[in-house]
Amino acid sequence: MLKKLSVSLISIALASGAAYASQESKSWDASKKAQAFVKDALVMDMFASPYGAGWTEDKQMEDYIQRAIDTGISGVSATLAATYYTFEQFEAERNKWQSVINKHPDTMTVGYTVEDIKQAKENGKYVFIWNSQTPTILNGDLNKVATVKAMGVNTMQLVYNGRYRTGLGVIEALHYTDIGLSDWGRSLIDEMVKNGILVDMSHTSYQTTMDIMSYMEEKHPGVPAVFSHSGPAGLYECSPKEKIKKDALAPCYRLITDEQAIRVAKMGGVVSPTFTEWMLDGIFPDDITPEQGADMLEYYIKLVGIDHVGIATDDMFSTALVKTFAKNSPQSYNDFGYMIDAFDRGADSGAELAKFLPALTDELWKRGYSNDDILKMYSGNLMRVWEQTW
């Protein structure tokens, strides 16, 4: 079913010239009521746009954030490091972001606590909180967990796509036996919990996620984890554990199983589908629609309950830079060329939240979800988890 859907959508994209789609995502029409709701709501996104990979000029980031502010987006968990960043690279990245934020003290700020997020909303400021999608920023030193926490990192993944001292990422598990969580990974979890850093399992191999949850349930009961930007494999009737082949059109290796989603919800955690189409492995080659976004949210709601679902664009601002980043990081994107192929076939856009969320709100209302339900997904559920873990 998934392959047929992807072939059809890709054919349409190529026929219409969408293989050369704009780097700017589509703006969706929304009611004035939905626009006002988003402005009033506390809305927290997750995007992954390290300097050099998603943006290279201050104005690019400034314009993006201004669009978010104008729409009413409250803030973001921004990724400062991915792949195999060292501590020094992470520090330089953080400084680059901070230098831009410092230029806009009236509209931008950095948050370290849940209260900071609430205060920023009250003050009309867009708030940044930091995450890392790689543990390599520790330079192998568990003592640095406390250091990066003090620098504002409140969420961290134990792996990215490749092979790490902690375990395997989703792409590495396509090539080798999924060995699961290492002893060093268990020690890292201990330090993260002790220092108040949330464990994020997106990009993580199936067995490693199951081992993480087993270990946390045993050693740190009551402490939740999250999948911050992972789509539901079950919605598309595919298996993320399938081995990819060079000619495969729509592998599901970045998506998670129902089993993974249900288990993290039982821990009190949250699952957030990404709205960036190329992270959905070519399922939506051009301009994911509000209806398709709502389909993912609704699938998770029916599976795990409204109290365990969030949102995440995983937006990278500009896919032109992402393609170069992926090509220059073969260890982290060794998926037999699938992601680059998806870009070339037309999956080169995404749902920028400022242009997408009001229309998504209209669609969720249309499906019968209440304002309280929507507020839980837009920030409430994650705020609860952050209060528990930070």
Residue pairs with C-beta under 8 A, 6 or more apart in sequence:
1 236
1 237
2 236
2 237
2 238
2 250
2 252
2 283
3 249
3 250
5 236
5 250
5 283
6 249
6 250
6 282
6 283
6 285
7 249
9 283
9 284
9 285
9 286
10 249
10 282
10 285
10 345
10 346
12 18
13 19
13 21
13 285
13 286
13 345
13 346
14 345
14 346
18 285
18 286
18 346
19 344
19 345
19 346
19 348
21 286
21 287
21 346
21 348
21 349
22 349
23 318
23 319
23 320
23 348
23 349
24 349
24 352
25 287
25 315
25 349
25 350
25 351
25 352
25 355
25 356
26 287
26 349
26 355
27 355
28 289
28 290
28 355
28 356
28 358
28 359
28 360
29 359
30 358
30 359
30 361
30 362
31 358
31 362
34 358
34 359
34 361
34 362
34 365
35 71
35 72
35 358
37 358
37 361
37 371
37 374
38 71
38 72
38 73
38 357
38 358
38 361
39 71
39 72
40 72
41 72
41 74
41 374
41 375
41 378
41 379
42 74
42 117
42 118
42 121
42 375
42 378
42 379
42 380
42 383
43 72
43 73
43 74
43 75
43 353
43 357
43 378
43 379
44 74
44 75
44 76
44 77
44 117
44 378
44 379
44 382
44 383
45 68
45 73
45 75
45 76
45 77
45 311
45 312
45 313
45 315
45 353
46 76
46 77
46 79
46 131
46 228
46 229
46 272
46 311
46 312
46 313
46 314
47 54
47 76
47 77
47 78
47 79
47 312
47 313
47 314
47 315
47 316
47 317
48 54
48 78
48 79
48 82
48 133
48 229
48 314
48 315
48 316
49 55
49 61
49 78
49 79
49 315
49 316
49 317
50 79
50 80
50 81
50 82
50 85
50 93
51 93
51 96
51 97
52 321
52 325
53 82
53 316
53 321
53 322
53 325
54 315
54 316
54 317
54 318
54 321
54 322
55 61
55 64
55 317
55 318
55 321
56 321
58 99
58 100
58 103
60 317
60 318
61 97
61 100
61 317
62 100
62 103
62 104
64 317
64 352
64 354
65 107
65 108
65 126
66 107
67 352
67 354
67 355
68 76
68 126
68 353
68 354
69 107
69 126
70 354
71 353
71 354
71 355
71 357
71 358
73 126
73 353
73 354
73 357
74 117
74 120
74 121
74 126
74 127
74 379
75 111
75 117
75 120
75 121
75 126
75 127
75 128
75 129
76 126
76 127
76 128
76 129
77 129
77 130
77 131
77 154
77 155
77 228
78 97
78 128
78 129
78 130
78 131
79 131
79 132
79 133
80 90
80 93
80 94
80 97
80 130
80 131
80 132
80 153
81 89
81 90
81 93
81 132
81 133
81 134
81 136
81 137
82 132
82 133
82 134
82 160
82 332
83 134
83 136
83 160
83 161
83 162
83 329
83 331
83 332
84 134
84 136
84 160
84 162
84 329
84 331
84 332
85 93
85 132
85 134
85 136
85 137
86 136
86 137
86 139
87 137
87 138
87 139
87 144
87 148
89 137
90 132
90 137
90 148
91 151
94 130
94 151
94 152
97 128
98 110
100 108
101 108
101 109
101 110
101 128
106 125
107 124
107 125
107 126
108 125
108 126
108 127
108 128
109 116
109 120
109 123
109 125
109 126
109 127
109 128
110 116
110 127
110 128
110 129
110 130
110 152
111 117
111 120
111 127
111 128
111 129
112 129
112 152
112 154
113 390
114 383
114 386
114 387
114 390
116 127
117 127
117 129
117 383
117 386
120 126
120 127
121 127
129 152
129 154
129 155
130 151
130 152
130 153
130 154
130 155
131 153
131 154
131 155
131 156
131 157
131 200
131 228
132 148
132 153
132 155
132 156
132 157
133 156
133 157
133 160
133 200
133 202
133 203
134 157
134 159
134 160
134 164
135 156
135 157
135 158
135 159
135 164
135 165
135 166
135 188
136 164
137 144
137 148
137 153
138 144
138 145
138 148
138 188
140 165
142 187
142 188
142 191
145 188
145 191
145 192
145 194
145 195
145 197
146 191
146 195
148 156
148 197
149 195
149 196
149 197
153 197
154 196
154 197
154 198
154 386
154 389
154 390
155 197
155 198
155 200
155 226
155 228
156 192
156 197
156 198
156 199
156 200
157 199
157 200
157 201
157 202
157 203
157 204
158 164
158 166
158 167
158 181
158 185
158 188
158 189
158 199
158 201
158 204
158 208
158 212
159 166
159 167
159 168
159 169
159 203
159 204
159 205
159 208
160 169
160 203
160 332
161 169
161 170
161 171
161 172
161 203
161 332
161 333
161 334
161 335
162 168
162 169
162 171
162 172
162 331
162 332
162 334
163 169
163 172
163 176
163 331
165 182
165 184
165 185
166 181
166 182
166 184
166 185
166 188
166 208
167 179
167 180
167 181
167 182
167 185
167 204
167 205
167 207
167 208
167 211
168 176
168 178
168 179
168 180
168 204
168 205
168 207
168 208
169 203
169 204
169 205
169 332
170 203
170 204
170 205
170 240
170 253
170 254
171 253
171 332
171 333
171 334
171 335
172 205
172 334
173 205
173 206
173 207
173 208
173 253
174 243
174 244
174 251
174 253
174 335
174 336
175 334
178 205
178 206
178 207
178 208
179 207
180 205
180 207
180 208
180 210
180 211
181 207
181 208
181 211
181 212
181 215
185 208
185 211
185 212
186 215
186 219
189 199
189 212
189 215
189 216
189 219
189 220
190 219
190 220
192 198
192 199
193 199
193 216
193 220
193 223
193 389
196 389
196 390
197 389
197 390
198 224
198 225
198 226
198 385
198 386
198 389
198 390
199 212
199 216
199 225
199 226
200 225
200 226
200 227
200 228
201 208
201 209
201 212
201 213
201 225
201 226
201 227
201 230
201 260
201 264
202 227
202 228
202 229
202 230
203 254
204 212
206 240
206 241
206 257
206 260
209 227
209 256
209 260
210 260
210 263
212 225
213 225
213 263
213 264
213 267
216 223
216 225
216 267
217 267
222 268
222 388
223 267
223 388
223 389
224 264
224 267
224 268
224 269
224 270
224 385
224 388
224 389
225 264
225 267
225 269
226 264
226 269
226 270
226 271
226 272
226 310
226 382
226 385
227 256
227 260
227 261
227 264
227 269
227 270
227 271
227 272
228 270
228 272
228 310
228 312
229 272
229 273
229 274
229 279
229 312
229 314
230 254
230 255
230 256
230 271
230 272
230 273
230 274
231 254
231 255
231 256
231 273
231 274
231 279
231 280
231 296
232 255
232 256
232 258
232 261
232 271
232 273
232 296
232 299
232 300
232 303
233 239
233 240
233 252
233 255
233 256
233 257
233 258
234 257
234 258
234 299
234 303
235 295
235 296
235 299
236 250
236 252
236 255
236 283
238 250
238 251
238 252
238 255
239 252
239 257
240 252
240 253
240 254
240 255
240 256
240 257
241 257
242 251
242 252
242 253
244 251
244 253
244 335
244 336
244 338
245 336
246 336
246 337
248 336
248 338
249 282
250 281
250 282
250 283
251 281
251 335
251 338
252 281
253 281
253 335
254 279
254 280
254 281
255 280
255 281
256 271
258 303
261 271
261 300
261 303
261 304
262 303
262 304
264 270
264 271
264 308
265 271
265 304
265 305
265 308
268 308
268 385
268 388
269 308
269 385
270 308
270 309
270 310
270 381
270 382
270 385
271 300
271 304
271 308
271 309
271 310
272 309
272 310
272 311
272 312
272 382
273 293
273 296
273 297
273 300
273 311
273 312
274 280
274 312
274 313
274 314
275 288
275 293
275 311
275 312
275 313
275 314
275 315
275 350
275 351
275 353
275 356
276 288
276 313
276 314
276 315
276 316
276 350
276 351
277 283
277 284
277 285
277 286
277 287
277 288
277 347
277 349
277 350
277 351
278 319
278 322
278 339
278 342
278 343
278 347
278 348
278 350
279 314
279 350
280 288
280 347
281 338
281 342
282 338
282 341
282 342
282 345
282 347
284 292
284 347
285 342
285 345
285 346
285 347
286 346
286 347
286 348
286 349
287 349
288 350
288 351
290 356
290 359
290 360
290 362
290 363
291 363
293 351
293 356
293 360
293 363
294 360
294 363
294 364
294 367
297 309
297 311
297 364
297 377
298 367
300 308
300 309
301 309
306 373
306 376
306 377
307 376
307 381
308 381
309 376
309 377
309 381
310 377
310 378
310 379
310 381
310 382
311 353
311 357
311 377
311 378
313 350
313 351
313 352
313 353
313 356
314 350
315 350
315 351
315 352
315 353
316 322
316 350
319 343
319 348
319 349
319 350
322 343
323 340
323 343
326 332
326 333
326 339
326 340
327 333
327 340
333 339
333 340
357 378
361 374
364 373
364 374
364 377
365 374
